Amino acid sequence: MRKWTLMIVILAAGAAALAQQKAEPDKPKNVAAAKESTARPALCEFIEKVLAAQADDFAAIHTEKADKIFGNYEGKLTPNAQSTCDVWPHGEVQGKMTRALYTCHMGRARTMAEIKPEYERIKAELQACDAGLRFKEGSKGTEKTHDETWYFIGVNGRVRVSVQALDNRFMIDTAPEMVNEMTKQTPASLTMNISTLQ
């Protein structure tokens, strides 16, 4: 009886060891998956870099020469390879002083429905940034009048970050001669704006 008991114990121990060996290769994958799920979005790092260079209207991250017509600069720092950015210096608009604005053009599409997945992705990434931002979301205009706008704004004591999706077909409807070919082909645009409040 003792012999059989010993054999059962040995077999059970062997089975447990084998099960543990089979499980071991999966551990690195699980750890990697956990790290990936908790990693901060790259967009958060981009926003931090822009804010770190806010001095003198983001002078450290824009080109030296301003646009001769509009007065904006080209931003040298972009959130990804597909985006382009502009710097709008502080100034006076309708009698009110405005702060410098870092604007990034995040994408274009033929319709608002096509641009919505990217709009939702950026929203989710902004909410994942641990910047103490308080968010609000809204919309205006209608699909019928071709001037629909969606906006998502995050604000804390020192910064305002917003993402906006805009249907520019109203421009084509009202002043087609002033609309460039890119806007005619892809009238839905997606932009992100970063500005300081202090």
C-alpha positions in Angstrom: 0.0 0.0 0.0 2.8 2.4 0.9 4.5 1.6 -2.4 1.3 2.5 -4.4 0.9 5.7 -2.3 4.4 6.7 -3.1 3.9 6.0 -6.8 0.8 8.1 -6.9 2.6 11.0 -5.2 5.5 10.8 -7.6 3.2 10.7 -10.6 1.2 13.7 -9.3 4.4 15.7 -8.7 5.6 14.9 -12.2 2.3 16.0 -13.7 2.4 19.3 -11.8 6.0 20.0 -12.9 5.1 19.3 -16.5 2.1 21.6 -16.3 4.3 24.3 -14.9 6.9 23.9 -17.6 4.2 24.2 -20.3 2.9 27.4 -18.6 6.3 29.0 -18.3 6.7 30.1 -22.0 3.4 32.0 -21.8 4.6 34.3 -19.0 6.7 36.7 -21.1 3.7 37.1 -23.5 1.4 37.9 -20.6 3.8 40.3 -19.1 4.3 42.0 -22.5 0.6 42.3 -23.0 0.1 43.8 -19.5 2.8 46.4 -20.2 1.3 47.2 -23.6 -2.2 47.7 -22.1 -0.9 50.1 -19.5 1.5 52.1 -21.7 0.8 55.8 -22.2 -0.3 56.8 -25.7 2.3 58.5 -27.8 0.0 61.4 -28.1 0.5 62.2 -24.4 4.3 62.4 -24.9 3.8 64.7 -27.9 1.6 67.1 -25.9 4.1 67.2 -23.1 6.9 68.1 -25.5 4.9 70.9 -27.1 4.1 72.4 -23.7 7.7 72.2 -22.6 8.6 74.4 -25.6 5.8 77.0 -25.1 8.2 79.9 -24.4 8.1 82.7 -26.9 5.2 81.3 -28.8 6.7 77.9 -29.3 9.8 79.4 -30.9 12.0 76.4 -30.3 9.7 74.1 -32.4 8.7 76.3 -35.3 10.4 77.5 -38.4 12.1 80.9 -38.5 10.1 82.5 -41.3 6.3 83.2 -40.9 3.8 82.9 -43.7 3.7 86.2 -45.5 -0.1 86.2 -45.7 -1.4 84.7 -42.5 1.6 85.2 -40.2 1.7 81.6 -38.9 4.8 79.4 -38.7 5.3 75.7 -39.6 5.6 73.5 -36.5 8.7 71.3 -36.5 7.2 68.8 -34.0 4.4 66.5 -35.2 2.4 63.8 -33.4 3.1 61.3 -36.3 4.6 61.2 -39.7 1.2 61.8 -41.5 0.4 65.0 -39.6 1.5 68.6 -40.2 1.4 71.4 -37.6 1.3 75.2 -37.5 2.1 77.7 -34.8 -0.2 80.8 -34.5 1.6 83.5 -32.4 -0.3 85.4 -29.7 -2.1 88.5 -30.9 -5.3 90.5 -30.9 -8.5 89.2 -32.4 -11.6 91.4 -32.2 -10.1 93.5 -29.4 -9.1 90.5 -27.3 -5.6 89.1 -26.7 -5.2 85.5 -27.7 -2.4 83.1 -26.6 -0.2 81.2 -29.0 -1.8 78.2 -30.5 -0.1 74.9 -31.7 -2.4 73.4 -34.3 -2.0 70.0 -35.9 -3.8 68.7 -38.9 -4.5 65.1 -38.0 -6.3 63.9 -41.1 -8.9 64.3 -43.8 -11.7 62.2 -45.3 -14.6 62.4 -47.7 -17.2 62.3 -45.0 -17.6 62.8 -41.3 -18.5 59.1 -41.0 -15.2 58.2 -42.5 -13.2 60.5 -40.1 -15.1 59.5 -37.0 -12.9 56.4 -36.1 -9.8 58.6 -35.9 -11.7 61.3 -34.0 -12.7 58.7 -31.4 -9.2 57.3 -31.2 -7.7 60.7 -30.4 -10.5 61.3 -27.8 -9.6 58.0 -26.1 -5.9 58.8 -26.1 -6.4 62.3 -24.6 -8.5 60.7 -21.8 -5.6 58.3 -21.1 -3.1 61.2 -20.5 -2.6 61.7 -16.8 -2.7 65.5 -17.1 -5.6 66.3 -14.8 -7.7 67.5 -17.8 -11.4 68.0 -17.4 -13.3 67.1 -20.6 -16.4 68.3 -22.3 -17.8 67.3 -25.7 -20.3 68.9 -28.0 -21.4 69.4 -31.6 -23.0 72.1 -33.7 -24.3 72.4 -37.3 -26.0 69.6 -39.2 -25.2 67.1 -41.8 -28.0 68.6 -43.9 -26.4 72.0 -44.0 -22.9 70.6 -44.5 -21.4 72.5 -41.6 -21.4 69.8 -38.9 -18.7 70.1 -36.2 -17.7 67.8 -33.4 -15.4 68.9 -30.6 -13.8 67.4 -27.6 -12.0 69.8 -25.2 -9.7 69.1 -22.2 -8.8 71.8 -19.8 -6.7 72.1 -16.6 -5.2 75.0 -14.8 -2.4 75.6 -17.3 -3.4 74.1 -20.7 -6.3 73.6 -23.1 -6.2 70.7 -25.6 -9.0 70.2 -28.1 -9.7 67.9 -31.1 -12.2 69.0 -33.7 -13.8 67.3 -36.7 -15.3 69.7 -39.2 -17.4 69.2 -42.4 -16.1 71.9 -44.8 -18.7 71.3 -47.5 -20.5 74.5 -46.5 -17.4 76.3 -47.9 -17.8 74.5 -51.2 -21.6 75.4 -51.2 -21.1 79.1 -50.5 -17.7 80.0 -52.1 -16.4 77.2 -54.3 -14.0 79.5 -56.0 -12.1 80.0 -52.7 -11.8 76.2 -51.9 -8.7 74.3 -52.9 -8.7 70.9 -54.6 -7.8 69.0 -51.4 -10.8 70.4 -49.5 -13.1 69.6 -52.5 -11.9 66.0 -52.6 -11.8 65.4 -48.8 -14.0 68.1 -47.1 -14.0 66.5 -43.6 -11.0 67.6 -41.6 -9.6 66.7 -38.2 -7.4 69.1 -36.1 -5.9 69.2 -32.7 -5.1 72.5 -30.9 -2.8 73.0 -27.9 -2.6 76.3 -26.0 -1.6 77.5 -22.6 -3.8 79.3 -20.1 -1.0 80.9 -18.0 
